[in-house]
Amino acid sequence: MKRILTYGTFDLLHYGHIELLRRARELGDYLVVGLSTDEFNCKEKKKQSYYDYETRKKMLESVRYVDLVIPENDWEQKLADIERYGIDTVVMGSNWLDSNRFNYLRHHCELIFLPRTYGISSTQIKADLGGKLLT
Ligand code: C2G
């Protein structure tokens, strides 16, 4: 059984996220998602999600490609996650290519970056909706 791991905030779940999860799951048999906690988002990623962790977790758990959702509390937990969940491959979107947050994982597991889905992001959705609400 090939076990895949990915990380993210997955706020305002959209088809760009779904496409990432679908392609990641197709690379193996079991997909673990490290979901950024509200504290991690706020302190480290400097972003405030629209939905809180529990809501984002429930939404992810309803996606057919996702087998397990775990909290992402910090940048440093990835090696422990790989060990604990028997991960073969870490998959991320291409915006993380060459990031020092991930490159060191190459010595511990396969690391794959998938092209991002063009034209959608949680930030863009918020901006678009904000604009509409103001008109
Ligand atoms: N993504 C994508 N296409 C989009 C938007 C997002 O492929 N149009 C991918 C991202 O590249 C990421 C995943 O979907 O792999 C989740 O995106 P975010 O929730 O924005 O995650 P991010 O803030 O990049 O957090 O430790 C790593 C971080 O937790 C990743």
Backbone and ligand atoms as CSV (ligand in chain L), in Angstrom:
chain,resi,resn,atom,element,x,y,z
A,1,MET,N,N,0.856,-1.192,0.000
A,1,MET,CA,C,0.000,0.000,0.000
A,1,MET,C,C,0.891,1.241,0.000
A,2,LYS,N,N,0.697,2.084,-1.048
A,2,LYS,CA,C,1.505,3.303,-1.134
A,2,LYS,C,C,0.762,4.452,-0.444
A,3,ARG,N,N,1.457,5.071,0.531
A,3,ARG,CA,C,0.811,6.088,1.381
A,3,ARG,C,C,1.359,7.476,1.047
A,4,ILE,N,N,0.393,8.375,0.812
A,4,ILE,CA,C,0.706,9.732,0.331
A,4,ILE,C,C,0.372,10.732,1.431
A,5,LEU,N,N,1.161,11.801,1.517
A,5,LEU,CA,C,0.923,12.865,2.508
A,5,LEU,C,C,1.001,14.220,1.814
A,6,THR,N,N,0.052,15.089,2.156
A,6,THR,CA,C,0.108,16.467,1.678
A,6,THR,C,C,-0.299,17.399,2.819
A,7,TYR,N,N,-0.039,18.695,2.661
A,7,TYR,CA,C,-0.340,19.667,3.709
A,7,TYR,C,C,-1.052,20.861,3.083
A,8,GLY,N,N,-1.828,21.538,3.926
A,8,GLY,CA,C,-2.432,22.776,3.435
A,8,GLY,C,C,-3.455,23.342,4.393
A,9,THR,N,N,-3.941,24.532,4.046
A,9,THR,CA,C,-5.001,25.181,4.825
A,9,THR,C,C,-6.376,24.792,4.297
A,10,PHE,N,N,-6.491,24.612,3.004
A,10,PHE,CA,C,-7.736,24.160,2.355
A,10,PHE,C,C,-8.947,24.981,2.815
A,11,ASP,N,N,-8.769,26.305,2.837
A,11,ASP,CA,C,-9.874,27.175,3.210
A,11,ASP,C,C,-10.793,27.402,2.012
A,12,LEU,N,N,-12.114,27.561,2.290
A,12,LEU,CA,C,-13.065,27.771,1.172
A,12,LEU,C,C,-12.799,26.715,0.104
A,13,LEU,N,N,-12.867,25.456,0.486
A,13,LEU,CA,C,-12.507,24.323,-0.381
A,13,LEU,C,C,-13.013,24.536,-1.815
A,14,HIS,N,N,-12.097,24.480,-2.772
A,14,HIS,CA,C,-12.473,24.751,-4.172
A,14,HIS,C,C,-11.845,23.722,-5.089
A,15,TYR,N,N,-12.148,23.811,-6.392
A,15,TYR,CA,C,-11.730,22.716,-7.296
A,15,TYR,C,C,-10.220,22.662,-7.477
A,16,GLY,N,N,-9.531,23.748,-7.180
A,16,GLY,CA,C,-8.056,23.670,-7.221
A,16,GLY,C,C,-7.542,22.726,-6.139
A,17,HIS,N,N,-8.161,22.825,-4.958
A,17,HIS,CA,C,-7.824,21.889,-3.865
A,17,HIS,C,C,-8.224,20.458,-4.236
A,18,ILE,N,N,-9.437,20.331,-4.766
A,18,ILE,CA,C,-9.939,18.986,-5.108
A,18,ILE,C,C,-9.035,18.328,-6.155
A,19,GLU,N,N,-8.615,19.112,-7.136
A,19,GLU,CA,C,-7.731,18.578,-8.183
A,19,GLU,C,C,-6.384,18.137,-7.586
A,20,LEU,N,N,-5.890,18.873,-6.615
A,20,LEU,CA,C,-4.636,18.477,-5.950
A,20,LEU,C,C,-4.849,17.163,-5.202
A,21,LEU,N,N,-5.932,17.094,-4.453
A,21,LEU,CA,C,-6.216,15.890,-3.651
A,21,LEU,C,C,-6.451,14.686,-4.559
A,22,ARG,N,N,-7.172,14.890,-5.656
A,22,ARG,CA,C,-7.451,13.790,-6.605
A,22,ARG,C,C,-6.149,13.250,-7.179
A,23,ARG,N,N,-5.295,14.150,-7.681
A,23,ARG,CA,C,-4.043,13.711,-8.305
A,23,ARG,C,C,-3.099,13.078,-7.291
A,24,ALA,N,N,-3.087,13.641,-6.067
A,24,ALA,CA,C,-2.223,13.064,-5.009
A,24,ALA,C,C,-2.678,11.644,-4.698
A,25,ARG,N,N,-3.991,11.461,-4.540
A,25,ARG,CA,C,-4.525,10.144,-4.186
A,25,ARG,C,C,-4.272,9.131,-5.291
A,26,GLU,N,N,-4.282,9.605,-6.543
A,26,GLU,CA,C,-4.059,8.703,-7.686
A,26,GLU,C,C,-2.613,8.192,-7.733
A,27,LEU,N,N,-1.742,8.839,-6.990
A,27,LEU,CA,C,-0.335,8.404,-6.962
A,27,LEU,C,C,-0.124,7.238,-6.000
A,28,GLY,N,N,-1.173,6.922,-5.202
A,28,GLY,CA,C,-1.014,5.838,-4.220
A,28,GLY,C,C,-2.351,5.231,-3.856
A,29,ASP,N,N,-2.379,4.689,-2.611
A,29,ASP,CA,C,-3.590,3.975,-2.176
A,29,ASP,C,C,-4.246,4.604,-0.955
A,30,TYR,N,N,-3.546,5.558,-0.339
A,30,TYR,CA,C,-4.037,6.116,0.928
A,30,TYR,C,C,-3.492,7.539,1.038
A,31,LEU,N,N,-4.387,8.488,1.316
A,31,LEU,CA,C,-3.948,9.901,1.354
A,31,LEU,C,C,-4.182,10.500,2.731
A,32,VAL,N,N,-3.100,10.971,3.329
A,32,VAL,CA,C,-3.154,11.688,4.609
A,32,VAL,C,C,-2.995,13.180,4.309
A,33,VAL,N,N,-3.873,13.995,4.902
A,33,VAL,CA,C,-3.777,15.438,4.716
A,33,VAL,C,C,-3.423,16.081,6.054
A,34,GLY,N,N,-2.301,16.807,6.082
A,34,GLY,CA,C,-1.911,17.594,7.259
A,34,GLY,C,C,-2.578,18.954,7.132
A,35,LEU,N,N,-3.612,19.180,7.921
A,35,LEU,CA,C,-4.419,20.397,7.805
A,35,LEU,C,C,-3.935,21.461,8.771
A,36,SER,N,N,-3.565,22.614,8.226
A,36,SER,CA,C,-3.021,23.690,9.062
A,36,SER,C,C,-4.034,24.113,10.121
A,37,THR,N,N,-3.597,24.132,11.382
A,37,THR,CA,C,-4.495,24.577,12.458
A,37,THR,C,C,-4.660,26.096,12.369
A,38,ASP,N,N,-5.663,26.605,13.057
A,38,ASP,CA,C,-5.895,28.054,13.071
A,38,ASP,C,C,-4.687,28.778,13.667
A,39,GLU,N,N,-4.111,28.182,14.703
A,39,GLU,CA,C,-2.953,28.817,15.370
A,39,GLU,C,C,-1.767,28.859,14.414
A,40,PHE,N,N,-1.527,27.748,13.708
A,40,PHE,CA,C,-0.398,27.683,12.758
A,40,PHE,C,C,-0.611,28.705,11.636
A,41,ASN,N,N,-1.817,28.767,11.145
A,41,ASN,CA,C,-2.117,29.744,10.085
A,41,ASN,C,C,-1.812,31.155,10.561
A,42,CYS,N,N,-2.284,31.446,11.769
A,42,CYS,CA,C,-2.176,32.811,12.271
A,42,CYS,C,C,-0.724,33.164,12.602
A,43,LYS,N,N,-0.054,32.272,13.353
A,43,LYS,CA,C,1.304,32.589,13.839
A,43,LYS,C,C,2.363,32.452,12.745
A,44,GLU,N,N,2.280,31.379,11.974
A,44,GLU,CA,C,3.379,31.061,11.036
A,44,GLU,C,C,3.075,31.430,9.595
A,45,LYS,N,N,1.846,31.151,9.161
A,45,LYS,CA,C,1.540,31.373,7.731
A,45,LYS,C,C,0.925,32.744,7.509
A,46,LYS,N,N,0.703,33.446,8.619
A,46,LYS,CA,C,0.183,34.824,8.534
A,46,LYS,C,C,-1.073,34.894,7.660
A,47,LYS,N,N,-1.922,33.875,7.814
A,47,LYS,CA,C,-3.192,33.979,7.106
A,47,LYS,C,C,-4.328,33.557,8.021
A,48,GLN,N,N,-5.428,34.250,7.844
A,48,GLN,CA,C,-6.630,34.007,8.649
A,48,GLN,C,C,-7.620,33.272,7.751
A,49,SER,N,N,-7.924,32.019,8.075
A,49,SER,CA,C,-8.866,31.296,7.205
A,49,SER,C,C,-10.301,31.738,7.521
A,50,TYR,N,N,-11.158,31.605,6.499
A,50,TYR,CA,C,-12.568,31.977,6.693
A,50,TYR,C,C,-13.244,30.964,7.610
A,51,TYR,N,N,-12.953,29.650,7.314
A,51,TYR,CA,C,-13.506,28.566,8.144
A,51,TYR,C,C,-12.474,28.141,9.181
A,52,ASP,N,N,-12.956,27.805,10.365
A,52,ASP,CA,C,-12.027,27.347,11.417
A,52,ASP,C,C,-11.581,25.912,11.138
A,53,TYR,N,N,-10.622,25.454,11.947
A,53,TYR,CA,C,-10.010,24.144,11.707
A,53,TYR,C,C,-11.056,23.025,11.662
A,54,GLU,N,N,-11.932,22.982,12.642
A,54,GLU,CA,C,-12.910,21.871,12.715
A,54,GLU,C,C,-13.797,21.835,11.469
A,55,THR,N,N,-14.201,23.015,10.997
A,55,THR,CA,C,-15.040,23.075,9.786
A,55,THR,C,C,-14.235,22.612,8.576
A,56,ARG,N,N,-12.998,23.106,8.457
A,56,ARG,CA,C,-12.162,22.717,7.306
A,56,ARG,C,C,-11.878,21.213,7.349
A,57,LYS,N,N,-11.721,20.685,8.550
A,57,LYS,CA,C,-11.454,19.242,8.699
A,57,LYS,C,C,-12.665,18.423,8.245
A,58,LYS,N,N,-13.849,18.842,8.671
A,58,LYS,CA,C,-15.093,18.132,8.270
A,58,LYS,C,C,-15.258,18.156,6.739
A,59,MET,N,N,-14.959,19.301,6.151
A,59,MET,CA,C,-15.132,19.408,4.688
A,59,MET,C,C,-14.145,18.479,3.985
A,60,LEU,N,N,-12.887,18.480,4.449
A,60,LEU,CA,C,-11.878,17.613,3.822
A,60,LEU,C,C,-12.237,16.134,3.987
A,61,GLU,N,N,-12.734,15.789,5.189
A,61,GLU,CA,C,-13.061,14.367,5.459
A,61,GLU,C,C,-14.211,13.883,4.581
A,62,SER,N,N,-14.965,14.837,4.000
A,62,SER,CA,C,-16.077,14.415,3.124
A,62,SER,C,C,-15.620,14.233,1.673
A,63,VAL,N,N,-14.343,14.527,1.406
A,63,VAL,CA,C,-13.817,14.395,0.042
A,63,VAL,C,C,-13.383,12.937,-0.182
A,64,ARG,N,N,-13.852,12.354,-1.289
A,64,ARG,CA,C,-13.625,10.911,-1.501
A,64,ARG,C,C,-12.142,10.546,-1.565
A,65,TYR,N,N,-11.273,11.503,-1.936
A,65,TYR,CA,C,-9.854,11.185,-2.123
A,65,TYR,C,C,-9.076,11.165,-0.806
A,66,VAL,N,N,-9.690,11.695,0.262
A,66,VAL,CA,C,-8.986,11.873,1.542
A,66,VAL,C,C,-9.300,10.709,2.479
A,67,ASP,N,N,-8.232,10.084,3.017
A,67,ASP,CA,C,-8.431,8.948,3.937
A,67,ASP,C,C,-8.258,9.333,5.405
A,68,LEU,N,N,-7.408,10.330,5.653
A,68,LEU,CA,C,-7.164,10.743,7.040
A,68,LEU,C,C,-6.734,12.203,7.069
A,69,VAL,N,N,-7.284,12.955,8.020
A,69,VAL,CA,C,-6.876,14.351,8.208
A,69,VAL,C,C,-6.206,14.471,9.578
A,70,ILE,N,N,-4.995,15.027,9.586
A,70,ILE,CA,C,-4.252,15.237,10.843
A,70,ILE,C,C,-3.949,16.725,10.964
A,71,PRO,N,N,-3.724,17.228,12.185
A,71,PRO,CA,C,-3.414,18.657,12.327
A,71,PRO,C,C,-1.976,18.964,11.914
A,72,GLU,N,N,-1.826,20.085,11.214
A,72,GLU,CA,C,-0.480,20.609,10.945
A,72,GLU,C,C,-0.283,21.763,11.921
A,73,ASN,N,N,0.519,21.499,12.955
A,73,ASN,CA,C,0.729,22.495,14.016
A,73,ASN,C,C,1.960,23.345,13.822
A,74,ASP,N,N,2.942,22.791,13.083
A,74,ASP,CA,C,4.188,23.551,12.885
A,74,ASP,C,C,4.895,23.064,11.621
A,75,TRP,N,N,5.965,23.812,11.245
A,75,TRP,CA,C,6.728,23.454,10.041
A,75,TRP,C,C,7.549,22.188,10.267
A,76,GLU,N,N,7.862,21.901,11.532
A,76,GLU,CA,C,8.876,20.876,11.817
A,76,GLU,C,C,8.323,19.451,11.955
A,77,GLN,N,N,7.025,19.279,11.844
A,77,GLN,CA,C,6.468,17.951,12.168
A,77,GLN,C,C,6.526,16.942,11.027
A,78,LYS,N,N,6.965,17.362,9.842
A,78,LYS,CA,C,6.826,16.532,8.647
A,78,LYS,C,C,7.557,15.198,8.749
A,79,LEU,N,N,8.800,15.209,9.272
A,79,LEU,CA,C,9.542,13.933,9.367
A,79,LEU,C,C,8.849,12.980,10.331
A,80,ALA,N,N,8.329,13.529,11.422
A,80,ALA,CA,C,7.603,12.680,12.391
A,80,ALA,C,C,6.333,12.132,11.749
A,81,ASP,N,N,5.663,12.943,10.955
A,81,ASP,CA,C,4.441,12.489,10.257
A,81,ASP,C,C,4.778,11.363,9.284
A,82,ILE,N,N,5.877,11.537,8.543
A,82,ILE,CA,C,6.283,10.523,7.555
A,82,ILE,C,C,6.526,9.193,8.243
A,83,GLU,N,N,7.191,9.276,9.384
A,83,GLU,CA,C,7.502,8.076,10.187
A,83,GLU,C,C,6.214,7.463,10.739
A,84,ARG,N,N,5.423,8.298,11.390
A,84,ARG,CA,C,4.233,7.795,12.128
A,84,ARG,C,C,3.210,7.171,11.194
A,85,TYR,N,N,3.056,7.769,9.997
A,85,TYR,CA,C,1.995,7.295,9.087
A,85,TYR,C,C,2.544,6.433,7.952
A,86,GLY,N,N,3.839,6.098,8.018
A,86,GLY,CA,C,4.429,5.197,7.012
A,86,GLY,C,C,4.338,5.762,5.601
A,87,ILE,N,N,4.635,7.058,5.471
A,87,ILE,CA,C,4.475,7.765,4.211
A,87,ILE,C,C,5.558,7.402,3.203
A,88,ASP,N,N,5.125,7.137,1.958
A,88,ASP,CA,C,6.074,6.876,0.866
A,88,ASP,C,C,6.365,8.135,0.060
A,89,THR,N,N,5.316,8.970,-0.072
A,89,THR,CA,C,5.432,10.131,-0.974
A,89,THR,C,C,4.745,11.355,-0.391
A,90,VAL,N,N,5.451,12.484,-0.399
A,90,VAL,CA,C,4.828,13.771,-0.048
A,90,VAL,C,C,4.528,14.496,-1.347
A,91,VAL,N,N,3.308,14.992,-1.456
A,91,VAL,CA,C,2.856,15.691,-2.680
A,91,VAL,C,C,2.401,17.097,-2.313
A,92,MET,N,N,2.881,18.082,-3.085
A,92,MET,CA,C,2.446,19.459,-2.880
A,92,MET,C,C,2.240,20.121,-4.229
A,93,GLY,N,N,1.534,21.243,-4.203
A,93,GLY,CA,C,1.365,22.042,-5.420
A,93,GLY,C,C,2.686,22.735,-5.764
A,94,SER,N,N,2.820,23.095,-7.039
A,94,SER,CA,C,4.106,23.587,-7.568
A,94,SER,C,C,4.560,24.911,-6.971
A,95,ASN,N,N,3.692,25.610,-6.269
A,95,ASN,CA,C,4.145,26.850,-5.622
A,95,ASN,C,C,5.126,26.569,-4.484
A,96,TRP,N,N,5.231,25.304,-4.098
A,96,TRP,CA,C,6.183,24.924,-3.030
A,96,TRP,C,C,7.486,24.355,-3.577
A,97,LEU,N,N,7.581,24.273,-4.928
A,97,LEU,CA,C,8.802,23.730,-5.541
A,97,LEU,C,C,10.033,24.494,-5.040
A,98,ASP,N,N,11.093,23.748,-4.685
A,98,ASP,CA,C,12.362,24.350,-4.227
A,98,ASP,C,C,12.251,25.083,-2.898
A,99,SER,N,N,11.144,24.875,-2.194
A,99,SER,CA,C,11.019,25.518,-0.881
A,99,SER,C,C,11.824,24.746,0.160
A,100,ASN,N,N,12.506,25.489,1.033
A,100,ASN,CA,C,13.265,24.784,2.087
A,100,ASN,C,C,12.324,24.152,3.122
A,101,ARG,N,N,11.050,24.435,2.966
A,101,ARG,CA,C,10.075,23.794,3.863
A,101,ARG,C,C,9.857,22.330,3.461
A,102,PHE,N,N,10.283,22.001,2.223
A,102,PHE,CA,C,10.016,20.650,1.728
A,102,PHE,C,C,11.240,19.920,1.170
A,103,ASN,N,N,12.171,20.652,0.580
A,103,ASN,CA,C,13.268,20.002,-0.155
A,103,ASN,C,C,14.024,18.971,0.662
A,104,TYR,N,N,14.207,19.206,1.983
A,104,TYR,CA,C,14.967,18.248,2.810
A,104,TYR,C,C,14.267,16.890,2.914
A,105,LEU,N,N,12.958,16.882,2.597
A,105,LEU,CA,C,12.213,15.613,2.707
A,105,LEU,C,C,12.682,14.595,1.673
A,106,ARG,N,N,13.362,15.078,0.614
A,106,ARG,CA,C,13.825,14.178,-0.460
A,106,ARG,C,C,14.712,13.055,0.075
A,107,HIS,N,N,15.349,13.298,1.206
A,107,HIS,CA,C,16.249,12.273,1.791
A,107,HIS,C,C,15.467,11.216,2.583
A,108,HIS,N,N,14.168,11.444,2.722
A,108,HIS,CA,C,13.374,10.558,3.584
A,108,HIS,C,C,12.207,9.893,2.868
A,109,CYS,N,N,11.798,10.498,1.755
A,109,CYS,CA,C,10.666,9.915,1.006
A,109,CYS,C,C,10.667,10.536,-0.392
A,110,GLU,N,N,9.800,9.993,-1.251
A,110,GLU,CA,C,9.623,10.599,-2.577
A,110,GLU,C,C,8.923,11.950,-2.369
A,111,LEU,N,N,9.267,12.933,-3.181
A,111,LEU,CA,C,8.675,14.274,-3.074
A,111,LEU,C,C,8.222,14.685,-4.468
A,112,ILE,N,N,6.911,14.935,-4.594
A,112,ILE,CA,C,6.359,15.270,-5.914
A,112,ILE,C,C,5.611,16.593,-5.837
A,113,PHE,N,N,5.863,17.461,-6.810
A,113,PHE,CA,C,5.145,18.746,-6.915
A,113,PHE,C,C,4.250,18.695,-8.154
A,114,LEU,N,N,2.985,18.986,-7.942
A,114,LEU,CA,C,2.022,18.929,-9.053
A,114,LEU,C,C,1.677,20.348,-9.501
A,115,PRO,N,N,1.472,20.576,-10.794
A,115,PRO,CA,C,1.109,21.916,-11.256
A,115,PRO,C,C,-0.153,22.407,-10.549
A,116,ARG,N,N,-0.122,23.647,-10.124
A,116,ARG,CA,C,-1.324,24.231,-9.505
A,116,ARG,C,C,-2.425,24.343,-10.546
A,117,THR,N,N,-3.665,24.322,-10.074
A,117,THR,CA,C,-4.810,24.546,-10.976
A,117,THR,C,C,-4.929,26.046,-11.205
A,118,TYR,N,N,-4.857,26.432,-12.464
A,118,TYR,CA,C,-4.810,27.852,-12.818
A,118,TYR,C,C,-6.143,28.552,-12.536
A,119,GLY,N,N,-6.041,29.802,-12.074
A,119,GLY,CA,C,-7.212,30.680,-12.055
A,119,GLY,C,C,-8.093,30.597,-10.822
A,120,ILE,N,N,-7.660,29.895,-9.795
A,120,ILE,CA,C,-8.478,29.865,-8.577
A,120,ILE,C,C,-7.599,29.784,-7.340
A,121,SER,N,N,-8.013,30.511,-6.322
A,121,SER,CA,C,-7.346,30.423,-5.006
A,121,SER,C,C,-8.330,30.960,-3.966
A,122,SER,N,N,-8.135,30.533,-2.747
A,122,SER,CA,C,-9.024,31.014,-1.678
A,122,SER,C,C,-8.938,32.540,-1.582
A,123,THR,N,N,-7.719,33.062,-1.769
A,123,THR,CA,C,-7.524,34.521,-1.694
A,123,THR,C,C,-8.342,35.216,-2.783
A,124,GLN,N,N,-8.313,34.656,-4.002
A,124,GLN,CA,C,-9.042,35.254,-5.120
A,124,GLN,C,C,-10.547,35.209,-4.854
A,125,ILE,N,N,-11.030,34.094,-4.319
A,125,ILE,CA,C,-12.467,33.966,-4.023
A,125,ILE,C,C,-12.891,35.052,-3.034
A,126,LYS,N,N,-12.080,35.214,-1.978
A,126,LYS,CA,C,-12.407,36.241,-0.970
A,126,LYS,C,C,-12.435,37.622,-1.620
A,127,ALA,N,N,-11.446,37.880,-2.485
A,127,ALA,CA,C,-11.382,39.206,-3.130
A,127,ALA,C,C,-12.594,39.407,-4.030
A,128,ASP,N,N,-12.923,38.396,-4.813
A,128,ASP,CA,C,-14.074,38.513,-5.729
A,128,ASP,C,C,-15.364,38.728,-4.945
A,129,LEU,N,N,-15.554,37.939,-3.923
A,129,LEU,CA,C,-16.802,38.044,-3.134
A,129,LEU,C,C,-16.852,39.385,-2.420
A,130,GLY,N,N,-15.696,39.807,-1.947
A,130,GLY,CA,C,-15.641,41.103,-1.246
A,130,GLY,C,C,-16.063,42.203,-2.198
A,131,GLY,N,N,-15.549,42.133,-3.440
A,131,GLY,CA,C,-15.882,43.138,-4.459
A,131,GLY,C,C,-17.377,43.140,-4.740
A,132,LYS,N,N,-17.941,41.947,-4.890
A,132,LYS,CA,C,-19.378,41.854,-5.220
A,132,LYS,C,C,-20.206,42.421,-4.072
A,133,LEU,N,N,-19.773,42.107,-2.849
A,133,LEU,CA,C,-20.564,42.557,-1.692
A,133,LEU,C,C,-20.563,44.078,-1.620
A,134,LEU,N,N,-19.484,44.656,-2.161
A,134,LEU,CA,C,-19.385,46.126,-2.050
A,134,LEU,C,C,-20.193,46.823,-3.143
A,135,THR,N,N,-20.606,46.080,-4.183
A,135,THR,CA,C,-21.281,46.768,-5.313
A,135,THR,C,C,-22.796,46.886,-5.017
L,1,C2G,N1,N,-3.441,24.306,-4.829
L,1,C2G,C1,C,-3.468,23.990,-6.187
L,1,C2G,N2,N,-4.126,24.801,-7.043
L,1,C2G,C2,C,-4.761,25.919,-6.605
L,1,C2G,C3,C,-4.742,26.238,-5.227
L,1,C2G,C4,C,-4.072,25.407,-4.348
L,1,C2G,O1,O,-2.892,22.969,-6.607
L,1,C2G,N3,N,-5.407,26.702,-7.502
L,1,C2G,C5,C,-2.702,23.411,-3.924
L,1,C2G,C6,C,-1.551,24.107,-3.197
L,1,C2G,O2,O,-0.388,24.137,-4.019
L,1,C2G,C7,C,-1.385,23.215,-1.964
L,1,C2G,C8,C,-2.826,22.729,-1.693
L,1,C2G,O3,O,-3.578,22.957,-2.902
L,1,C2G,O4,O,-0.552,22.091,-2.291
L,1,C2G,C9,C,-3.482,23.470,-0.543
L,1,C2G,O5,O,-3.421,24.860,-0.834
L,1,C2G,P1,P,-3.433,25.882,0.407
L,1,C2G,O6,O,-4.573,25.569,1.285
L,1,C2G,O7,O,-3.257,27.254,-0.131
L,1,C2G,O8,O,-2.103,25.407,1.174
L,1,C2G,P2,P,-0.823,26.268,1.568
L,1,C2G,O9,O,-1.244,27.544,2.172
L,1,C2G,O10,O,0.050,26.252,0.388
L,1,C2G,O11,O,-0.244,25.376,2.789
L,1,C2G,O12,O,3.194,23.154,5.199
L,1,C2G,C10,C,2.648,23.462,3.948
L,1,C2G,C11,C,1.463,24.390,4.020
L,1,C2G,O13,O,0.552,23.985,5.004
L,1,C2G,C12,C,0.774,24.452,2.658
